[in-house]
Amino acid sequence: MSALSLFVILYIVISIAIGLGVSFRVRNSTDYILAGRSLPIYVTIATVFATWFGSEAVLGMPATFMEEGLGGIVADPFGAGLCLVFVGLFFAGRLYRMKLLTIGDFYRQRFGKTVEILVSLAICISYLGWVSAQIVALGLTINLISGEAISMEFGMVIGLSVVMLYTIFGGMWSVAIMDFIQMMTIVGGLFVVAWLVAGRLDGGVMEVIDHASANNKFEFWPELDATAILAFVGAFVTLALGSIPQQDVFQRVMSAKDEKTAVHGTVIGGVFYIIFCFIPIFIVYGATMLDPGLIETYMGPDGDYQRILPSFILNDVPIFVQVIFFGALLSAIMSTAAGTLLAPSAILAENILKEAFNLNDKQLLKTLRICVFVFGLVVLAYAYLSTSAGLSIFEMVENAYLVTLCGAFVPLAFGVYWKKATNAGALLSIAFGVITWSVLEVLNIRMDAQGEAMMLPPQLAGLFMAIVGMLVGSLLPQLGAGKAKQAP
């Protein structure tokens, strides 16, 4: 057994021990879902950062930058990072004061039980792609570390089992403590690898920047073409707005010890995420300059570009750097996977099952743990089917929030900022948004198979119709009531 494999085993054992060690803090459902609303700002920043910094940031995003340049990553990190900033600036304070347990509770208080259930189901579904991406990345990482002695599929089972174990027992307490420890590992590990790559290039950091600039990799804005502009905007808003009504983001806000910590921690975490995502991009770009064969091997028609960085680390750096890198990679993936596994489980237990089965707090806590286990099994199946269909980690993440963009964002934003928003408006918004997006998505898939492109991205049409539904459903009954009062 190699030294790297031994390290990974040790790292996993320590992670489980720490995660289980803090489980004694969990006494009720609030402790389990929100860590007792007691996290200080440095832990809040760490958990917010860890919300997004997972497999796609280390494996998917750099390869997308290599192919499409800065404009290709408008969704992530720019959309995802600014989502956190928007949450901090416009939603964190107002939602924190409501003392909610889940984001689904907001929809119940503001619009009623039907809206709560519909949105909760949409949010749970949206997590399948996101969590699956992390499980696929865990499987890929374990497969590479073992020298392919462990298959990717079995690696997915091992990785998911570890994350599920400490999440089931410790809930948000385990997630928060592990996020803080893992963020330190991520930051330190990737900086060491970046320093090593820069040191091997004659021009250091500037050589990478100059090379990327000369190859037009810093072109951000789309061409002055309606289709290109709409596709650019659609990719941005999918994560920038579609991931705002998400339980994992909400949990970080609500777990803070006070409103000020919730606001500042979320904004700082979002800004830090955008900035730090360029570290793995720099590492991958620099690695391909040191070893141009990586592009030919992994970015061809039969290649897997997600393997560029791990392969460079395994073949071109000393063992201690391999240990540091894979420690950082495992940290990034596990921290994101744990939080996003807990989030839909909390929504399912609190907003759907609690009232349906009249659960008391003790029963709810047990149900939460069962939901984590069951959702983990569903995610494993979805991850296997997604990889069989050839979806990349980046695509799985980018597609994860289309349903919440069209079905959950508008009721949240209007519910917070528009007093005239009504239950009927919220229901019509969900119906208009999701149906429009679904129909156009099917048409888009058919057109894409025929080599044609739809000018308007389905998610933008869905978002627009969700706004129309909210306005029509909220204003028409009020206008009708006003006319009735004026009638003689």
N, C-alpha and C positions, 0 to 999 in steps of 0.2 A: 504494500500500500504506500502511495507517494506521500510526501510531506504535506502537499496541498490537500489531499484527500483527508489526512488526519486533522488538518486545521479546520476543514469544513465540518467534520464530525464534531470536533470540540466546540466550534462556534454554535452549531445547532443545539448541542447539549446545554451550553451556557444560556442560550436564548430561551430554551424551554424552562430552565431553572429560574431565570429572572422573571419570566412571564408568570409562572406558577407561584413564585415567591410573593408577588404583590396581590395575589388573589384573595388574601386574608382581608384586604380592605373592602371587598365587595360584600355588603350586608343587605342591600336592597337594589331595586331596579334603577334608581337614580345613580347609585355608585357604579353599577354595571354599564349603563349607557353613557353617563356624563362624568364619570370619575368624581362624583360628589360635588361637582361645580367648584373645584378648588385648585385648578392648575395655575401656577405662576406664569409670568409672561415668557420666560425663557423656554418653558416646556410647551406653552401655547404656540410659540413661533416654530418650535421643532415639529409639533404635530401638524400644523398648517403646512409647513414645507413638505413634510412626508406625505401629505394628502396626494400630491401629484408626482413627486419625484420617485418614480418606480422604474419598471423595465423599459418603458418607451423613452424615458429621458436618457438612459444609458445606452440602450441597444437600438431603439427604433429611430429616435429623433436625429442622431448624428448621420445615419445612413440616408435619411430623407433630405437632410441638408446637402449631403454629397451629390445627390441626384437633382434636386430642385432648387437649391440655394435658400436664401433667407425667406423668400416668399412662400416656399413650400412648408415652412414650419410656423405659419401665421396662427394656426389653431393651437399649437403647443410648441413652445412655451408661452407665446404672447397671449393667446386667448385664454389659456388655462390660468396663467399667472395673473392677468388682469381680472379674471373672474374673482379670485381671492381678494384683490384690491377693491373691486366693486362691492363684494360682500361686506368687507370691513367698513367702507365709507358709507354705504347706503342701507345696509340691512342689519349688521351685527348689533348695533345699539338698540334698535327698535325691537328686534326679536329677543334679545337677551332680557329686556325688561318684562317680557311676557312670561318668563319662567316656564318655557315649554320643555317637554321631554324629548320630542322628535319634531322634525319639520312637518310631519303629517298632522300634528296637534294644531299647528297654525291654520291649516285648511279647515279643520273641524270647527275651531273657534270662530273663524271668519265667515265660512261658507256653509257649514253643516256636514253631516255624516257622509252623504253621498259623494260630495267633492273630495272629502278626506280619503275615502276608499279608492276612488278612481285614480287620484294622484298618487296615493301610496303604492298602488299596483304598478303604475307607470314608472315610479322611482325604482321599485324593486327590479323590474325588467331591465331598466337601463344599466344596472350594475353587472349584469351577466358579462357583457363585453369587457368592462374594465377589470373586474376581478379575474376573468379568464386570461386576460393578457398577462397578468402577474403570474398566474400559475404556469402558463406556457413558458414564461421567462425562467421561472424556477426550474422547470424540467430541462430546459436548454442548458442552464448553468450547471446543474448537477451532472447532466450528460457530458459536458465538456470537461468538468473537473475530474470526473472518473475515467477520462480517456475513452469515453463511449462504452465503458463496461456496463454502465447503467443506461438503459434506453431512455429516450426523452419522455416517453409515456410513464414509465415507472418513476422517473425523476419528478414528474408532475405530482404523482401520488405521494411521494416522500415529502416534497416541499409543502403541499397542501396540508398534510397530516401534522407537520410541525406547527404551521401557522394556526391551524384549527385548535390544536391542543392548548396553547396558552391563551388564545382568544376565548375559547369556551369557558375556561375557568376564571380568567382575570378581567374579561370585558375591556372597557375603556381604560381602566387602570393599567392593565398589561400593555395595551396599545400605546398609551401615552408615555409610560416609562421606557418601553422598547423604542418608540420613536425618537426620544431624546438621545438614548445611547446610540442608536443606529445613525442618527443624523451626524453625530460626532465622527463616527466611523466613515460615513459617506464623504463628508467634507475633507477629512484628513487623508483618506485613501485616494480619492481622485486628484487632490492637489499633488500628492507624491508622484502619481503616474504622469500627470501633466508636466511636472518639473523634470521628470526623467526624459519625456519625449522632447521637450524644449531644449534640454541639454545636449541631445544627440543631433540637433540641427544647427548648422553653422550660424544661421541668423537668429536662432532662438524663436521666441514668440512672434516677432515681426515677420520672420520668413513665412510662417503659416498664414498670417494675415495678408501679406502681400500676394502670396500665391492664390489664396481664395479670392482676393479682389481682382487679380488679373484674369481669373476664370469666371468673373461675373457672379460669384456666389453671394455677394452682398446686395444683389438686386432684390428689393423687397416689394415694391408696388407692382400691381399687375399691368398688363398692356391696356392701352386705351380702347378697350373692346368690351361691349356690354356683357357678353358671356363670361369673359375672364374676370371682370370686376365683380359680377354677381357670385361667381364661384369663390373668389377671394373673400368676399363679405360673408358668404355662407359658411365657409370653413372657420372663420374667426368667431362668428356669433354662436356656432354650435357649442364650443367650449366656454366662451366668454359669458354667454347668457344661459345656455342649456345646462351648465353644471352648477349654476347658482342654487336652484332648488334641490339640493342633494343632501342626504343625511350625513355623509362623512364630513362635508364642509360645515354643516350646521352643528354637528357634535363638537367640533373644535371650538366653535364660537361659544356654545353653551357650557362647555367644560371649564372655561376660564373662571378665575376666582371673582372677577367683577366686570362690569361693563367696559371700563377703560381698557382693561387687559384684553378683553374680547376684540375690541376695535383695533387697538394698536398691534396686537399679536397677529391678527389676520392680515392687515396691510403689510406689515414688515415681512411676514412669511411669504406673501405673494410676490413682493419685490425681490426678495432673496432668491426665490425660485426662478424667476426670469433670468436673473444675472447668472446664477450658478449653472443653469442648463448649458451654458456655453463652454463649460469645462469639458464635459464628455465630447462635445462637438469638436473642440480644439484637439483633444486626444486622438479621436478617430481621423481627423483630417491630417494631423501630423504623422500618424502611423502609416497612412497611405503614401505620404511623401517619403517616409523612410523605407517602406516596402511597397512599391507600386504593384507588385504581384497580387496584393490583397484585392485590388479593384477587379483585376481580371478573374480572380478565383471566385469572389463572392458577389460581384455586382453584374455578372453575366446572366443570361436567360435561365440557366440552371442553378445559379448560386443562391445563397441565403445571406443577404447583406447584414442580417442581425448577428452574424457570426464574425464580422470583421474585427471588432474590438477584442472579444474574448480570444480569438485565434492569434492576434498580434501579441496579446499578453502571454499566452501559453508558449509561444514560439520564440519571442524576441526579448524577453526581460528576465532578470534574475528571479529566483524562487521567492525571495522575500517580497518583491514587488507583486508577484502573482498572488501571494497571500493577502497583501494589502488590497489589491484590486478586487479580488473575488469576495473578500470580506465586505468591501464597500458595496459591491453589486448585490450580494445577498441581503445586506442591510436595507438597501433601497427598495428591493422587491418585497421583502418580508414586511417592512413597515407599511408600505402601501397596501399590500394584500390583507394584512390584519385589519386595518381600518375600514377597508372597503368590503370586507367579509362581515364585519360587525354591523355596518350601517344598514343594509337592507334587512338584516335579521331583526334589528331593533324596530324598523318600520313595520315589518310583518307582524311581530308580536304585539307591539303597542297599539297600532292603528287598525289592525284587522282582526287579530285573534283575541285580544283582551276583552273587548265588549261581546264578541260572538260567543265566548265561553264563560263570560262573567268571572274573569280571573282576579284573585287578590294579588297583593304584591309578591308574596312568596311563590305563588303559582306562575306569575308573570316572569320572575327571575328564572325559574326552571324552563319555561317556554322559550325564553330568549336563548338559552344555551342549546336547546333542541333545534331551534331555528338556525343557529350558526352551523350546526352539524349538517342539517338537511340542505341548507343553501350551499354549503361547501361541496356536497356530492353533486348537486345540480351544476355548479360551476365547473367541476371536473369533467362532467359529460359534455358541457358546452365548449370547454376548452379543447377537448379531443376532436369534436366535430368541426370546430373553427380551423384547427391546424390541418385537418384532413381536407378542408375546402380551400386551403392555401392562403388564408388571411394572415397578414403580418401583424405583429404586435401593435404597430402604429395605427393600422387600419382598424383593429379591434377597439382601440381606445377612442379614436376619432369618431367612430360610429356609435359609441355607447350612449351619447347624450342627445341624440336626435329626438327621441320620444319625449324627454323632459323639456326640451326647448319648445316643442309644439304643444305639449299638454300640461306643463306645470309652471313654466316661468311667468306667463302672463297673469294667471290668477294670483301668484305670489306678489309680483310687482304692483299690480293694480290693487290687490288686497291691502298692501302696506300703505300705498300713497294716494289711493282714490277712495274717498268715503262713499261715493255713489255706487261702487262695485257691489253687485248683489249675487246671491246664490245662483239665480237664473243666468246671470252673465258669466259666472265661472263655469257652469255646466255647458253653456253654449260655446264658450272659449275652448274648452277641452275637446268638445265634439268637432267643431270647425277645424281646429288645429290638427288634431290627430288624424281625422279622416282625410283632410286635404293632403297632408304629408304622406300618408299611407298609399293613397291612390297614385299620386305623382311619383312616389318611389318605385312602385311596380312598373309604371310606364317608363321611368328612367332606366330601369334595369333592362327592359325590353329594347329600348332605343340603343343602349350601350352595347348590347349583344349584336345589333345590326350596324355598329360602327357610327352611330349618330349620337349627338349630345343635346341634352335639354338645356335651353338657355337659362331658365330660372331654376336654381337648386330647390328640390322639394321641401327642404327644411325652412327656407325663407318664405315660400308660399304658405307653409303651415303656420309659421310665426305670424305672418300678416293676417291670416284668417283667424288665428286665435285672438288677435287684437280686435278684429271686426266682431267676432262672437261676443267678446266681453262688452264692447260698446253697445251692440244691438240688444243683447240680453239684459243689460243693466238700464239702458235709457228708454227703450220703447215702453216697457210697463209703466215707468214713471211718467212718461209723456202722456200715455193713455189715461193714467190716473188723474193727471192735471187737467186734461180736457173734460173728463167726467165731472170733476168738481165745478168747472166753469159752465157746464150745460145748464140751461134753465130748468 
